[in-house]
Amino acid sequence: MQLAFSTNAYLNHSFADTCERLAGIGYRGVEIMADVPHAWPAYLLPEHKRAIRAALDAHKLSISNVNAFMMHAVNDHRQKYWHPSWIEPDRNYRQVRIDHTKRALTLAKELGAPCITTEPGGPLEGRPWGEMLNLFVEMLKPVVEHAEKEQVLLLVEPEPDLLIETADQYLEFASKISSPYLGLNFDIGHSYCVKDDPADTVRRLAKLIRHVHLEDIAATRVHHHLIPGEGAIDFGATLTALKEVGYAGWVTIELYTCHENPDGAARTARERVTKIAEAVGVKF
């Protein structure tokens, strides 16, 4: 396995500065935020893409994932992360999410990234779950075709309070649409929030997991990302499960809640996760 850190904690820093800081802390991989201020695909000129590559090369950093979940650039008044969602009542607004995700896939291809992540359907807002799942699948189909064309993995990330929250719900979704370029971004903290045991869930969904997000969550299971060691998750058990199922990909620490002191969060998280990993025989 390989350890990376998500740039969505560095909202107050340029991408080049973020790369310099994370490399200095000891990371060898970064998850690029396909959003402002780092890499909003709709407005990236060729020189911007060259600058991203240059920053990565200068600090010997690889890309673990392109995060196309967040859409701060749209600045929806309801929620900056979830909207526009795949299941917006307005078909034209759904198209904004579709177009953004296609652009993120193309950007990932251009940058040499293996995958992108997206949100799992959006908030239900009182609508029937099964009906919204079918809508999500229909909206996703042309994007999956684009992923196949670009040969970049499109990973759906279950999230508390959105359409797909649990392992069971993800499996039902996966039964409705199949492609070698569609997979699961397994978020350890999200799994804990919805009362799915993360280690058991890894074993259940092993064949579907293509990328992993890691953050801690309080014992209350309230969805708020914490630095590993500040919550209640047993990371040793989860890393052991990942090792047992043969997962050899990226584990990206995601602490967008720590934008006021991202360096401190990144440094502490790396130290703690590396220590836990070593104790259970996992090497990053």
C-alpha positions as CSV (number, residue, x, y, z in Angstrom):
1,M,0.0,0.0,0.0
2,Q,1.0,3.6,-0.5
3,L,0.1,6.6,1.6
4,A,-1.1,10.0,0.2
5,F,-2.7,13.2,1.5
6,S,-5.6,15.0,-0.1
7,T,-5.0,18.6,-1.2
8,N,-8.5,19.6,-0.1
9,A,-7.1,20.4,3.3
10,Y,-5.0,23.1,1.5
11,L,-7.8,25.5,0.4
12,N,-5.7,28.5,1.4
13,H,-2.6,27.4,-0.6
14,S,-1.6,27.1,-4.2
15,F,-1.1,23.7,-5.7
16,A,2.6,24.2,-6.0
17,D,2.9,25.3,-2.4
18,T,0.8,22.4,-1.3
19,C,3.1,19.9,-3.1
20,E,6.2,21.5,-1.5
21,R,4.7,21.3,1.9
22,L,3.5,17.7,1.7
23,A,6.7,16.4,0.1
24,G,8.6,18.2,2.9
25,I,6.5,16.3,5.5
26,G,7.3,13.0,3.8
27,Y,4.4,12.2,1.6
28,R,5.0,10.6,-1.8
29,G,1.5,10.9,-3.1
30,V,-1.2,13.5,-3.3
31,E,-4.9,13.5,-4.1
32,I,-5.6,16.4,-6.4
33,M,-8.8,18.4,-5.7
34,A,-10.6,19.0,-9.1
35,D,-11.9,22.2,-7.8
36,V,-10.9,25.7,-6.8
37,P,-8.2,26.7,-6.0
38,H,-6.2,23.8,-7.4
39,A,-7.6,22.2,-10.5
40,W,-11.1,23.2,-11.5
41,P,-11.2,21.3,-14.9
42,A,-13.5,23.7,-16.7
43,Y,-11.0,26.6,-16.6
44,L,-7.7,24.8,-16.7
45,L,-5.5,26.2,-19.5
46,P,-2.7,24.1,-20.9
47,E,-0.2,26.1,-19.0
48,H,-2.0,25.4,-15.8
49,K,-1.8,21.7,-16.5
50,R,1.9,22.0,-17.2
51,A,2.3,23.8,-13.9
52,I,0.6,20.9,-12.0
53,R,2.8,18.4,-13.7
54,A,5.9,20.5,-12.9
55,A,5.0,20.8,-9.2
56,L,4.5,17.1,-9.0
57,D,7.7,16.3,-10.8
58,A,9.7,18.8,-8.8
59,H,8.8,17.2,-5.5
60,K,8.7,13.6,-6.8
61,L,5.0,13.2,-6.0
62,S,2.6,10.7,-7.6
63,I,-1.2,11.2,-7.9
64,S,-3.3,8.8,-5.8
65,N,-6.6,10.1,-7.1
66,V,-8.4,13.1,-8.6
67,N,-11.2,14.2,-6.2
68,A,-14.2,15.3,-8.3
69,F,-16.6,15.0,-5.3
70,M,-16.4,18.6,-4.1
71,M,-17.6,21.5,-6.3
72,H,-16.8,24.6,-4.3
73,A,-16.5,26.5,-7.6
74,V,-20.3,26.3,-8.1
75,N,-20.8,27.6,-4.6
76,D,-24.3,26.2,-4.2
77,H,-26.0,27.8,-1.2
78,R,-27.3,24.5,0.1
79,Q,-23.9,22.7,0.5
80,K,-20.6,23.3,-1.3
81,Y,-19.6,19.6,-1.4
82,W,-22.7,17.7,-2.5
83,H,-24.4,20.0,-5.0
84,P,-25.0,19.9,-7.9
85,S,-25.7,16.2,-7.3
86,W,-26.5,13.4,-9.7
87,I,-30.2,13.4,-8.6
88,E,-31.0,17.1,-8.7
89,P,-34.7,17.7,-9.5
90,D,-33.6,20.1,-12.3
91,R,-32.2,18.0,-15.2
92,N,-30.0,20.9,-16.4
93,Y,-28.4,21.2,-13.0
94,R,-27.7,17.4,-13.0
95,Q,-25.9,18.1,-16.3
96,V,-23.5,20.4,-14.5
97,R,-22.4,17.4,-12.3
98,I,-22.2,15.1,-15.4
99,D,-20.1,17.6,-17.4
100,H,-17.8,18.3,-14.4
101,T,-17.2,14.5,-13.9
102,K,-16.4,14.0,-17.6
103,R,-13.9,16.8,-17.5
104,A,-12.3,15.4,-14.4
105,L,-11.9,12.1,-16.1
106,T,-10.2,13.7,-19.0
107,L,-8.0,15.8,-16.7
108,A,-7.0,12.6,-14.8
109,K,-6.0,11.0,-18.1
110,E,-3.9,14.0,-19.1
111,L,-2.2,14.0,-15.7
112,G,-1.6,10.3,-15.6
113,A,-3.9,9.7,-12.6
114,P,-5.4,6.3,-12.2
115,C,-8.9,7.3,-10.9
116,I,-11.3,10.0,-9.9
117,T,-13.9,10.0,-7.1
118,T,-17.4,11.3,-7.2
119,E,-20.4,11.6,-4.8
120,P,-22.9,8.8,-4.5
121,G,-26.1,10.3,-5.8
122,G,-26.7,13.3,-3.5
123,P,-29.3,14.0,-0.8
124,L,-32.7,12.2,-1.1
125,E,-34.6,15.3,0.2
126,G,-37.7,13.2,0.9
127,R,-37.8,11.3,-2.4
128,P,-38.1,7.5,-2.8
129,W,-34.7,5.7,-2.5
130,G,-35.3,3.1,-5.2
131,E,-36.5,5.8,-7.7
132,M,-33.5,8.0,-7.0
133,L,-31.1,5.0,-7.3
134,N,-32.5,4.4,-10.8
135,L,-32.0,8.0,-11.7
136,F,-28.5,8.0,-10.4
137,V,-27.6,5.0,-12.5
138,E,-29.1,6.6,-15.6
139,M,-27.2,9.8,-15.1
140,L,-24.0,7.8,-14.5
141,K,-24.2,5.7,-17.6
142,P,-22.7,8.3,-20.1
143,V,-20.0,9.2,-17.6
144,V,-19.0,5.5,-17.3
145,E,-18.8,5.4,-21.1
146,H,-16.4,8.3,-20.9
147,A,-14.4,6.6,-18.2
148,E,-14.0,3.6,-20.5
149,K,-13.0,5.9,-23.3
150,E,-10.3,7.7,-21.2
151,Q,-9.4,4.4,-19.5
152,V,-9.6,6.1,-16.0
153,L,-11.4,4.5,-13.1
154,L,-14.6,6.3,-11.9
155,L,-15.0,5.6,-8.2
156,V,-18.3,6.2,-6.3
157,E,-17.8,7.1,-2.6
158,P,-20.6,6.2,-0.2
159,E,-21.3,9.1,2.2
160,P,-23.5,9.6,5.2
161,D,-26.8,11.4,4.4
162,L,-26.5,10.9,0.7
163,L,-28.2,8.3,-1.6
164,I,-25.6,5.5,-1.1
165,E,-24.4,5.4,2.6
166,T,-23.9,1.7,3.5
167,A,-22.2,-1.4,2.1
168,D,-25.5,-3.0,1.3
169,Q,-26.7,0.0,-0.6
170,Y,-23.4,0.1,-2.6
171,L,-23.8,-3.6,-3.5
172,E,-27.4,-2.9,-4.8
173,F,-26.1,0.0,-6.9
174,A,-23.2,-2.2,-8.2
175,S,-25.7,-4.8,-9.3
176,K,-27.4,-2.3,-11.6
177,I,-24.4,-1.1,-13.6
178,S,-21.2,-2.9,-14.4
179,S,-18.0,-1.7,-16.0
180,P,-14.3,-2.5,-15.5
181,Y,-13.8,1.3,-15.1
182,L,-16.4,1.7,-12.4
183,G,-15.5,0.9,-8.8
184,L,-15.6,1.9,-5.1
185,N,-13.7,4.5,-3.2
186,F,-13.9,3.1,0.3
187,D,-13.9,5.8,3.0
188,I,-13.0,4.3,6.3
189,G,-14.6,7.1,8.3
190,H,-17.8,7.1,6.3
191,S,-18.2,3.4,6.9
192,Y,-17.8,3.9,10.6
193,C,-20.4,6.8,10.6
194,V,-23.1,4.6,9.2
195,K,-22.4,1.7,11.6
196,D,-20.7,-0.6,9.1
197,D,-17.6,-2.0,10.7
198,P,-14.8,-0.8,8.5
199,A,-12.7,-4.0,8.7
200,D,-15.6,-6.3,8.0
201,T,-16.7,-4.0,5.2
202,V,-13.3,-4.2,3.6
203,R,-13.7,-8.0,3.5
204,R,-17.2,-7.8,2.1
205,L,-16.3,-5.3,-0.7
206,A,-12.7,-6.3,-1.3
207,K,-13.2,-7.0,-5.1
208,L,-14.8,-3.6,-5.6
209,I,-12.3,-1.3,-3.7
210,R,-10.0,0.7,-6.0
211,H,-8.9,3.5,-3.6
212,V,-9.2,4.2,0.1
213,H,-9.9,7.4,2.1
214,L,-8.8,7.5,5.7
215,E,-9.8,9.9,8.5
216,D,-11.0,9.4,12.1
217,I,-14.5,9.9,13.4
218,A,-15.7,10.5,17.0
219,A,-17.4,7.7,19.0
220,T,-20.7,9.6,18.4
221,R,-20.3,8.7,14.7
222,V,-21.1,12.3,13.7
223,H,-19.7,12.9,10.2
224,H,-16.8,15.2,10.9
225,H,-13.3,14.3,9.7
226,L,-10.7,14.1,12.5
227,I,-7.0,13.5,12.6
228,P,-6.3,9.8,13.1
229,G,-6.0,9.1,16.8
230,E,-8.5,11.8,17.8
231,G,-11.6,9.6,17.2
232,A,-12.7,6.0,17.8
233,I,-11.8,4.0,14.7
234,D,-9.6,0.9,15.0
235,F,-7.3,1.6,12.1
236,G,-5.1,-1.4,12.9
237,A,-8.0,-3.7,12.2
238,T,-8.9,-2.0,9.0
239,L,-5.4,-1.9,7.6
240,T,-5.0,-5.6,8.6
241,A,-8.2,-6.3,6.6
242,L,-6.9,-4.4,3.6
243,K,-3.7,-6.4,3.8
244,E,-5.6,-9.7,4.1
245,V,-7.6,-9.1,0.9
246,G,-4.5,-8.1,-1.0
247,Y,-5.2,-4.4,-1.5
248,A,-2.0,-2.8,-2.7
249,G,-3.3,0.6,-3.8
250,W,-3.3,4.1,-2.4
251,V,-4.6,5.1,1.1
252,T,-5.3,8.8,1.0
253,I,-5.7,10.7,4.3
254,E,-8.5,13.2,3.8
255,L,-8.7,16.1,6.3
256,Y,-10.5,18.9,4.5
257,T,-11.8,20.0,8.0
258,C,-8.2,21.0,8.9
259,H,-7.7,23.9,6.5
260,E,-6.6,26.2,9.3
261,N,-3.5,24.1,10.0
262,P,-3.1,21.6,7.2
263,D,0.6,21.1,7.8
264,G,0.1,20.1,11.4
265,A,-2.7,17.8,10.5
266,A,-0.8,16.2,7.6
267,R,2.3,15.7,9.8
268,T,0.5,14.2,12.8
269,A,-1.7,12.0,10.6
270,R,1.3,10.6,8.7
271,E,3.2,9.8,12.0
272,R,0.2,8.1,13.6
273,V,-1.0,6.1,10.6
274,T,2.6,5.0,9.8
275,K,3.1,3.8,13.4
276,I,-0.2,1.9,13.4
277,A,0.6,0.3,10.0
278,E,4.0,-0.8,11.2
279,A,2.4,-2.4,14.3
280,V,0.2,-4.6,12.1
281,G,2.8,-5.4,9.4
282,V,1.6,-3.0,6.8
283,K,4.3,-1.0,4.9
284,F,3.6,2.3,3.0
